[in-house]
Amino acid sequence: MPNASTISESPIVVYTLNKGKGLIDSFALLWRKADRSTLDFIRRALPLKGGYTRVSIPRLYALYSLTLRCIENGIAGAYVECGVWKGGSSALVNALLQSHEPSDPRPVWLFDSFEGLPQPSEKDGAGVQDRYYSGILAADQSYVRRAHERAGSSLENVRVIPGWFNETLPQHREAIGTIAILHIDVDLYDSVYCVLSELYDQVTPGGAIVIDDYGSEKRWPGCRRAVHEFFEERELDPEIIRRSDRSGAFFHKPMSS
Ligand SMILES: C[S@@+](CC[C@H](N)C(=O)[O-])C[C@H]1O[C@@H](n2cnc3c(N)ncnc32)[C@H](O)[C@@H]1O
C-alpha cells in the first residue's frame, strides 16, 4: 500500500517538479554550451518535460547526443526502449531519427507493461519495498501517441509492445535484430537484469546502452546492483560506465564482447 512518501508520485507534483526542473536545467545547459545543436535539443525536449517524460534534461541530452553519434557514425540497429511510461524520451529520439533518416528511419521498439512497475523484490532493498508498490507509474498507452505528436514525429517506424519484459522480450528478440541504442529506464533490479540478459547480445559493438537509474543508489539501489552483477558475469570492466548526471549512466558496448 502507498504510504505518505508516495505523495511525491502524485501526478500534479510530478508534473510541476519535472517542468520547473526542466526549465532550470535547460538554462544551465545553454549556459555551458550555447550552440545550434543544444538549442535544437532544448526546442525538442522542453515540450515533453512534465507531462510526457520523467527523464532529466542532462539525461535526455546524453540520449540525444548518443543517438546523433549513432546516426553520424553509421552504427546499425534499432532504438529499443524498455520503460516507456508516457513516451517522452522515445518521442525525442524518434523525432531526431526521423529528421536525420527521413526516407528510412531505423526501427523504434517500445516495451512497457503500461500497468506500472511490478512488485519490487528483496534485491531492491527494504526502502524501495516500503515506498513503491506494484502498479505505480501506470500510464495509458495513448500517451505514447500524444508524446510523438507533440515531438512532431510519426509512429510509422515504431512498434509499441505492451506486457511484462520477461514475456515480451523473448517473444520479440528475433524480430528486433541488431540494436544501436538500448535505453533501460525501468527502476528495479529484476527489470534491469531481465533487459540486459535478454537484449545485450544484440547490441552492435560500439552501440550504446543507457541506464537511467544507475546512479540513484538511495532511490533505486537494485538498478546499480543488477548492472554490476551483469558486468561481473560478462567480465565487463565497470570503468567503461560514464555518467550523464547523478542518476543517469551509459556505456558503449566494447568491440570485443
Ligand atoms: C521511470 S518509468 C519510464 C520513464 C520514461 N522513459 C520517460 O520518458 O519518462 C519506468 C517504466 O518501466 C516500466 N516497467 C518497469 N519494470 C517493468 C517490467 N518488468 N515489465 C514491463 N514494464 C516495466 C513501468 O511500467 C514504467 O512505465
The ligand as an SDF file (V2000), in Angstrom:
LIG
                    3D

 27 29  0  0  0  0  0  0  0  0999 V2000
   10.5490    5.5530  -14.9550 C   0  0  0  0  0  0  0  0  0  0  0  0
    9.3290    4.9080  -15.9890 S   0  0  0  0  0  0  0  0  0  0  0  0
    9.9490    5.1910  -17.6360 C   0  0  0  0  0  0  0  0  0  0  0  0
   10.1000    6.6640  -17.9330 C   0  0  0  0  0  0  0  0  0  0  0  0
   10.1890    7.0400  -19.4020 C   0  0  0  0  0  0  0  0  0  0  0  0
   11.3640    6.5090  -20.0660 N   0  0  0  0  0  0  0  0  0  0  0  0
   10.1340    8.5500  -19.5730 C   0  0  0  0  0  0  0  0  0  0  0  0
   10.4770    9.0510  -20.6520 O   0  0  0  0  0  0  0  0  0  0  0  0
    9.6960    9.2360  -18.6460 O   0  0  0  0  0  0  0  0  0  0  0  0
    9.5620    3.1730  -15.7330 C   0  0  0  0  0  0  0  0  0  0  0  0
    8.6350    2.3080  -16.5640 C   0  0  0  0  0  0  0  0  0  0  0  0
    9.1160    0.9690  -16.5250 O   0  0  0  0  0  0  0  0  0  0  0  0
    8.0140    0.0800  -16.6320 C   0  0  0  0  0  0  0  0  0  0  0  0
    8.4610   -1.2370  -16.1130 N   0  0  0  0  0  0  0  0  0  0  0  0
    9.3310   -1.4720  -15.0930 C   0  0  0  0  0  0  0  0  0  0  0  0
    9.5370   -2.7920  -14.9530 N   0  0  0  0  0  0  0  0  0  0  0  0
    8.8210   -3.4170  -15.9230 C   0  0  0  0  0  0  0  0  0  0  0  0
    8.6680   -4.7940  -16.3200 C   0  0  0  0  0  0  0  0  0  0  0  0
    9.2830   -5.7850  -15.6560 N   0  0  0  0  0  0  0  0  0  0  0  0
    7.8880   -5.0710  -17.3930 N   0  0  0  0  0  0  0  0  0  0  0  0
    7.2460   -4.0590  -18.0650 C   0  0  0  0  0  0  0  0  0  0  0  0
    7.3490   -2.7440  -17.7390 N   0  0  0  0  0  0  0  0  0  0  0  0
    8.1280   -2.4190  -16.6800 C   0  0  0  0  0  0  0  0  0  0  0  0
    6.9140    0.7620  -15.8280 C   0  0  0  0  0  0  0  0  0  0  0  0
    5.6390    0.3840  -16.2730 O   0  0  0  0  0  0  0  0  0  0  0  0
    7.1990    2.2580  -16.0720 C   0  0  0  0  0  0  0  0  0  0  0  0
    6.3590    2.7870  -17.0830 O   0  0  0  0  0  0  0  0  0  0  0  0
  1  2  1  0
  2  3  1  0
  2 10  1  0
  3  4  1  0
  4  5  1  0
  5  6  1  0
  5  7  1  0
  7  8  2  0
  7  9  1  0
 10 11  1  0
 11 12  1  0
 11 26  1  0
 12 13  1  0
 13 14  1  0
 13 24  1  0
 14 15  1  0
 14 23  1  0
 15 16  2  0
 16 17  1  0
 17 18  1  0
 17 23  2  0
 18 19  1  0
 18 20  2  0
 20 21  1  0
 21 22  2  0
 22 23  1  0
 24 25  1  0
 24 26  1  0
 26 27  1  0
M  CHG  2   2   1   9  -1
M  END
$$$$
